[in-house]
Amino acid sequence: MFPVILQVSEFARAVEEEDGGSVKAPDFLADIVESVAAAIYYDVGSNLKRFWKIFKGLLGPIVGPESVNHGFDGPLEIEKAKLELDKLCVQKKWHKPNYEAVVSDPQQYVCTVEIVTGDGVPYSVKGEKRSSKKKAEQCAAYRMLLVLNDQAQKRQRGEEMFSPTSLPSLSPERGPSVSQVEAILRYKFEDPKLLEEALTHSSILDAPSYERLEFVGDRVLNLAVSDHLVQAYPELDQGQLSTLLSANVCKEKLAQVALRCKLYKFLSHKMQYSNGQAS
């Protein structure tokens, strides 16, 4: 019945306290952003340029090569991420990273990397599927570097995303307010039903859920961000562009977008709560 919903406040608190890597981003937060992206895309007649003009501000700031390189030396390529993470841990006098790779599908590996910082805070980041154990470890190391880099930049900016006295909550059966969400998006829908579908959970049995839109939104975001990066950074090669794409559309970033914009508060659902548990 969607048990990860109760992780929202925990994830928000971790982000606020700059320990985002220690708590896995609930997938459902990223799913909401992707479904809303698809709703906008269809509402503008599948016009990618119009979509990006509307959605870019919601997704921003867009991660560029200067952001990825900030905080550790070396090239942008993901192939050297494991080495860079080792160097960072030595520099900070942290314990060596611990990698655990498992076979997810035939000839597919997924790796989780864990580190403990100097103040004793544990960070755990899971990578994406790769064709070999070595590549899976590199992917996980790269994702860890992104998390650490993001936290370092927030400390430098003194950024506060949430108020400690106002952590996220999600009330059962609270439906989407089209006008309020349109105000957040700064876009008025021609077909408001698209937005309503984008914010409807599958526990609502008599209405279309956001799952189909989320499927499309994932692809639309990848294409739109890819096009933006190619246009913005003509000097980068395919590997470097892939690294930036991953940084801009990863689950962690999209989940933080959902928190920052409070899109999750408008999710329509019928999940049950008992003693702090969802069922």
C-alpha positions as CSV (number, residue, x, y, z in Angstrom):
1,M,0.0,0.0,0.0
2,F,3.0,2.4,-0.5
3,P,4.8,2.1,2.9
4,V,7.6,4.6,1.8
5,I,5.2,7.4,2.3
6,L,6.1,7.6,6.0
7,Q,9.7,8.2,5.1
8,V,8.9,11.7,3.8
9,S,9.4,13.5,7.1
10,E,12.5,11.5,7.8
11,F,14.0,12.3,4.4
12,A,13.1,16.0,4.8
13,R,14.7,16.2,8.2
14,A,17.9,14.5,6.8
15,V,18.0,17.0,3.9
16,E,17.5,19.9,6.3
17,E,20.3,18.7,8.6
18,E,22.5,18.1,5.5
19,D,22.5,14.4,6.1
20,G,20.6,13.6,2.9
21,G,22.8,10.7,1.9
22,S,22.0,8.9,5.2
23,V,18.3,8.5,4.3
24,K,17.2,7.0,1.0
25,A,14.9,9.3,-1.0
26,P,11.4,7.8,-1.1
27,D,10.7,6.9,-4.7
28,F,7.2,8.2,-4.6
29,L,8.5,11.8,-4.2
30,A,10.4,11.6,-7.5
31,D,7.4,9.8,-9.1
32,I,5.2,12.8,-8.4
33,V,7.7,15.2,-10.1
34,E,7.9,12.9,-13.1
35,S,4.1,12.6,-13.4
36,V,3.6,16.4,-13.1
37,A,6.3,16.8,-15.8
38,A,4.3,14.4,-18.1
39,A,1.1,16.3,-17.4
40,I,2.7,19.6,-18.5
41,Y,4.3,17.9,-21.5
42,Y,0.9,16.6,-22.8
43,D,-0.8,19.9,-21.9
44,V,1.5,21.9,-24.2
45,G,0.9,19.5,-27.1
46,S,4.1,17.4,-26.6
47,N,6.2,20.4,-27.4
48,L,9.5,19.8,-25.8
49,K,10.8,23.4,-25.9
50,R,7.6,24.8,-24.4
51,F,7.7,22.1,-21.7
52,W,11.3,22.9,-20.8
53,K,10.6,26.6,-20.6
54,I,8.0,25.9,-18.0
55,F,9.7,23.1,-16.1
56,K,13.3,24.3,-16.0
57,G,12.7,26.7,-13.1
58,L,11.1,23.9,-11.1
59,L,14.0,21.6,-11.6
60,G,16.7,24.1,-11.1
61,P,19.4,24.9,-10.4
62,I,20.7,22.8,-13.3
63,V,23.8,20.9,-12.3
64,G,26.7,21.9,-14.6
65,P,30.3,20.7,-14.9
66,E,31.5,23.3,-12.4
67,S,29.1,21.9,-9.8
68,V,30.1,18.3,-10.3
69,N,33.8,19.1,-10.1
70,H,33.4,21.2,-7.0
71,G,34.7,19.5,-3.9
72,F,36.9,16.8,-5.5
73,D,39.7,16.8,-8.0
74,G,39.9,14.9,-11.2
75,P,37.9,14.6,-14.5
76,L,34.2,14.5,-14.8
77,E,34.0,10.9,-16.0
78,I,32.2,8.4,-13.8
79,E,34.9,5.8,-14.5
80,K,37.1,7.4,-11.9
81,A,34.5,8.1,-9.3
82,K,35.6,5.3,-7.0
83,L,39.2,6.6,-7.0
84,E,37.9,10.1,-6.2
85,L,35.8,8.9,-3.4
86,D,38.8,7.1,-1.9
87,K,40.9,10.2,-2.2
88,L,38.2,12.3,-0.5
89,C,37.9,9.9,2.4
90,V,41.7,10.0,2.9
91,Q,41.7,13.8,2.7
92,K,38.9,14.1,5.3
93,K,40.3,11.2,7.5
94,W,37.2,9.2,7.1
95,H,36.9,5.4,7.1
96,K,37.3,3.8,3.7
97,P,34.1,3.3,1.7
98,N,32.4,0.0,2.0
99,Y,30.9,-1.4,-1.2
100,E,28.3,-4.2,-1.4
101,A,27.2,-5.3,-4.9
102,V,24.4,-7.8,-5.6
103,V,23.1,-9.4,-8.8
104,S,19.7,-7.8,-9.6
105,D,19.0,-9.4,-12.9
106,P,20.9,-11.8,-15.2
107,Q,24.2,-10.0,-16.0
108,Q,23.1,-6.9,-14.0
109,Y,24.6,-5.6,-10.8
110,V,23.5,-3.0,-8.3
111,C,25.9,-1.7,-5.7
112,T,25.4,0.2,-2.4
113,V,28.3,2.2,-1.0
114,E,28.5,3.3,2.7
115,I,30.8,5.8,4.4
116,V,31.0,7.3,7.9
117,T,32.0,10.9,8.1
118,G,34.3,12.4,10.8
119,D,31.3,13.3,13.0
120,G,30.0,9.8,12.9
121,V,27.2,10.3,10.4
122,P,26.6,7.3,8.2
123,Y,25.9,7.8,4.5
124,S,24.5,5.1,2.3
125,V,23.8,5.5,-1.4
126,K,22.6,3.0,-3.9
127,G,23.7,3.1,-7.5
128,E,21.9,2.0,-10.7
129,K,22.0,-1.2,-12.6
130,R,25.2,-1.9,-14.4
131,S,26.6,-4.8,-16.6
132,S,29.5,-5.6,-14.2
133,K,30.3,-5.4,-10.6
134,K,33.1,-2.9,-11.3
135,K,30.8,-0.6,-13.1
136,A,28.1,-0.9,-10.4
137,E,30.7,0.1,-7.8
138,Q,31.8,3.1,-9.9
139,C,28.2,4.2,-10.3
140,A,27.5,4.0,-6.6
141,A,30.7,5.9,-5.8
142,Y,29.7,8.6,-8.3
143,R,26.2,9.0,-6.7
144,M,27.9,9.2,-3.3
145,L,30.1,12.0,-4.6
146,L,27.1,13.9,-5.8
147,V,25.4,13.6,-2.4
148,L,28.5,14.8,-0.6
149,N,29.0,17.6,-3.1
150,D,25.4,18.8,-2.8
151,Q,25.7,18.9,1.0
152,A,28.9,20.9,0.8
153,Q,27.4,23.5,-1.5
154,K,24.4,23.9,0.8
155,R,26.7,24.5,3.7
156,Q,28.5,27.2,1.7
157,R,25.3,28.9,0.7
158,G,23.7,28.5,4.1
159,E,20.7,27.2,2.3
160,E,17.6,26.2,4.4
161,M,15.0,24.2,2.5
162,F,12.6,23.5,5.3
163,S,11.6,24.9,8.7
164,P,12.5,22.7,11.6
165,T,9.0,23.5,13.1
166,S,7.2,22.7,9.9
167,L,8.3,19.3,8.6
168,P,6.3,17.7,5.8
169,S,3.0,15.9,6.4
170,L,0.5,14.1,4.2
171,S,-3.1,14.0,5.1
172,P,-5.2,11.1,4.0
173,E,-7.6,11.8,1.1
174,R,-6.4,15.3,0.6
175,G,-7.0,15.9,-3.1
176,P,-5.1,18.1,-5.5
177,S,-6.1,21.7,-5.6
178,V,-5.5,22.6,-9.3
179,S,-5.2,26.4,-8.7
180,Q,-2.7,26.0,-5.8
181,V,-0.5,23.6,-7.8
182,E,-0.7,25.8,-10.9
183,A,0.6,28.7,-8.7
184,I,3.5,26.5,-7.7
185,L,4.2,25.6,-11.3
186,R,3.5,29.1,-12.6
187,Y,1.6,27.5,-15.4
188,K,-2.2,27.3,-16.0
189,F,-3.4,24.0,-17.5
190,E,-5.6,23.9,-20.6
191,D,-6.7,20.4,-19.4
192,P,-6.8,20.4,-15.6
193,K,-7.6,16.7,-15.5
194,L,-4.0,16.0,-16.5
195,L,-2.8,17.6,-13.3
196,E,-5.4,15.8,-11.3
197,E,-4.3,12.5,-12.7
198,A,-0.6,13.4,-12.0
199,L,-1.5,13.8,-8.3
200,T,-3.7,10.7,-7.8
201,H,-2.3,7.7,-6.0
202,S,-3.2,4.1,-7.1
203,S,-5.2,3.7,-3.8
204,I,-7.9,5.8,-5.4
205,L,-9.6,2.9,-7.2
206,D,-12.2,4.9,-9.2
207,A,-9.8,7.3,-10.9
208,P,-6.7,7.0,-13.1
209,S,-3.5,7.0,-11.0
210,Y,-0.2,8.9,-11.8
211,E,1.6,5.7,-12.8
212,R,1.3,6.0,-16.5
213,L,2.2,9.7,-16.5
214,E,5.2,8.9,-14.3
215,F,6.4,6.4,-16.9
216,V,6.2,9.2,-19.6
217,G,7.6,11.9,-17.4
218,D,10.8,9.9,-16.7
219,R,11.5,9.8,-20.4
220,V,10.5,13.4,-21.0
221,L,12.8,14.7,-18.3
222,N,15.7,12.7,-19.6
223,L,15.2,14.0,-23.1
224,A,14.6,17.6,-22.1
225,V,17.6,17.7,-19.8
226,S,19.8,15.9,-22.4
227,D,18.9,18.5,-25.0
228,H,19.6,21.3,-22.6
229,L,23.0,19.9,-21.7
230,V,24.0,19.4,-25.3
231,Q,23.1,22.9,-26.2
232,A,24.7,24.5,-23.1
233,Y,28.0,22.5,-23.1
234,P,29.1,21.8,-26.7
235,E,32.6,21.1,-25.4
236,L,31.6,18.0,-23.4
237,D,31.7,14.5,-24.7
238,Q,29.1,11.7,-24.4
239,G,30.5,10.4,-21.1
240,Q,30.6,13.8,-19.5
241,L,27.0,14.6,-20.7
242,S,25.8,11.3,-19.2
243,T,27.3,12.2,-15.9
244,L,25.5,15.6,-15.8
245,L,22.3,14.0,-16.9
246,S,22.4,11.5,-14.0
247,A,23.1,14.4,-11.6
248,N,20.1,16.4,-12.8
249,V,17.4,13.6,-13.0
250,C,18.5,11.2,-10.2
251,K,15.8,10.2,-7.7
252,E,17.5,12.2,-4.9
253,K,17.3,15.5,-6.8
254,L,13.7,14.9,-7.9
255,A,12.6,14.0,-4.4
256,Q,14.1,17.2,-3.1
257,V,12.2,19.1,-5.8
258,A,9.0,17.6,-4.5
259,L,9.9,18.6,-1.0
260,R,10.9,22.1,-1.9
261,C,7.8,22.8,-3.9
262,K,5.6,20.8,-1.5
263,L,3.9,18.9,-4.4
264,Y,3.5,15.9,-2.2
265,K,0.9,17.7,-0.1
266,F,-1.6,17.7,-3.0
267,L,-1.5,13.9,-3.5
268,S,-5.0,12.3,-3.5
269,H,-4.9,8.9,-1.8
270,K,-6.8,6.6,0.6
271,M,-4.0,5.1,2.6
272,Q,-4.7,4.1,6.2
273,Y,-2.6,5.1,9.2
274,S,-2.4,3.3,12.5
275,N,0.1,4.1,15.2
276,G,2.3,5.9,12.7
277,Q,2.2,3.1,10.2
278,A,0.7,3.1,6.7
279,S,-1.4,0.1,5.6
